[in-house]
Amino acid sequence: QNLIMIASALPGDGKTFNCINIALSIALERDHSVVLIDCDANNPELSRLFDLKDEHGLLDVLADPTRSVESLILPTDIPRLSVLPAGLPTDSAAELFASGRMREVCYGMADRFPQRIVLFDSSPILLTSEARALASLVGQIVVVVRAGVTPQQAVKDTIDVIGTEKRISLVLNQVDLSGAMGYGHYYGHPH
């Protein structure tokens, strides 16, 4: 399935950074286009990084069924890469993410353009019900784990919340490779 959620157990693990890097890598492939969707209603970092914090976006589409999601997807300077901002803040984000409209929007984007990969920059799974609702809609979930920081129990709890019926991948972020077993160890050092 072309709906992929990039998540973390807790804040600060680097999920938005990894989401952008994954999107850039996919956009380099000529066969695919990518839409990055900011699904972190409480901390719309993706929208901030693309300078789209005050733009209409996902939350507005969910709140107003007459609004077209395609009309709010914004192109970037990078070919085949677009962004859907989080949208204007609302107190009903949890209800909107759990709504039938969210399912309709997600599946509509996937079905309309089969060559499009949709990446959802989620809120942390252990902190919000929005992330849990989103997890039920996507085909794949990438959980970003910060090396030496994210508690192992938090990772286990995150996987338990998601459930084993989903395809889950883990990305170990911010690994220090400068030690004895680092990159140089495998390739040797120039003399």
ABEGO torsion letter per residue (X at the ends): XABBBBBBABBGAGAAAAAAAAAAAAAABAABBBBBBBABAABBAAAAAAGAAABBBAAAAAABAABBAAAABBBBABBGBBBBBAEBBBAAAAAAAABAAAAAAAAAAAAABAABBBBBBBBBAAABAAAAAAAAABABBBBBBBBGABBAAAAAAAAAAAEAABBBBBBBBGBBAABAABAAAAAEBBX
